[in-house]
Amino acid sequence: MTESTTVPTLTLNTGATIPQLGFGVFQVDPDETERIVADALEVGYRHIDTAAIYGNEEGVGRAIAKSGIPRDELFITTKLWNSDQGTESAHAAIDTSLEKLGLDYVDLYLIHWPTPEKGLYVETWKAMEEILASGKTRAIGVSNFLVEHLQHILDLGGTVPAVNQIELHPALQSLELTQFARQHGIEIEAWGPLGQGKYPLFEEDAVVAAAEAHGKSPAQVVLRWHIQNDNIVFPKSNSRERIQQNFEIFDFELTPEEVSAIDALERDGRVGAHPNEVN
């Protein structure tokens, strides 16, 4: 499979569509980013997720430029880092990111963390609305926001975030948060979708059984579980072979029983930082 049309899309509250499977470049070496993103684009990924703090926006931009893929066939996300929260800083930050990416606009711009002790995310959201109006991004959203943070944004009565990108995998499904978001038209993006290797997810009976039943790897099964649960997901890998494998999740479907068995792995098992502790 190398056609982007094989990847299902979800419709954001802006009316734009977003590929449900993307490619993430968190912790990808800046010197390797161009090669790795080029591999992902060749495999068929059309949704790339980066961030200012990753330090690899330039590499993403070079891969995009050399790919020859029309801009309107790509969905590019980047994120505003914590130190750039605030009105003036946010406007400067998007300009810096666009310059590094070599793009006129991104498809989605996110506040990376709420950093509640700073108390700036509401002000920053107003700046994000200005950035949206300027055409420098096609949609705005948030990352790592909890219900209380989302509620403060919603209370403004302005633009509803298009997405909330959160840590989400079978051991941490954040059901209350995902339900709240979806009730308000906010799509859920899963970072760390495979648990970042920090617990033996691939040894869980529910995952192993489904992998054996479908002739797939445990990773493919978990990614398929995300897709069937309507999550937007972007696994990362430095390996061309693994990048390809992660893309090959649309030629099988988990049964409702298999999905339920993986759902049952929920145990509030956060492996990353808690959103209230990043400031």
Secondary structure as UniProt FT lines:
FT   HELIX           4..6
FT   STRAND          9..11
FT   TURN            13..14
FT   STRAND          17..19
FT   STRAND          23..24
FT   TURN            26..27
FT   HELIX           30..43
FT   STRAND          47..49
FT   HELIX           52..54
FT   HELIX           57..67
FT   HELIX           71..73
FT   STRAND          75..80
FT   HELIX           82..84
FT   HELIX           87..101
FT   STRAND          108..111
FT   TURN            116..118
FT   HELIX           121..134
FT   STRAND          140..143
FT   HELIX           147..154
FT   TURN            155..157
FT   STRAND          163..167
FT   TURN            170..171
FT   HELIX           175..183
FT   TURN            184..185
FT   STRAND          187..191
FT   TURN            193..194
FT   HELIX           195..197
FT   HELIX           201..203
FT   HELIX           205..214
FT   HELIX           218..228
FT   TURN            229..230
FT   STRAND          232..233
FT   HELIX           240..247
FT   HELIX           256..263
FT   TURN            264..265
FT   HELIX           275..277
//
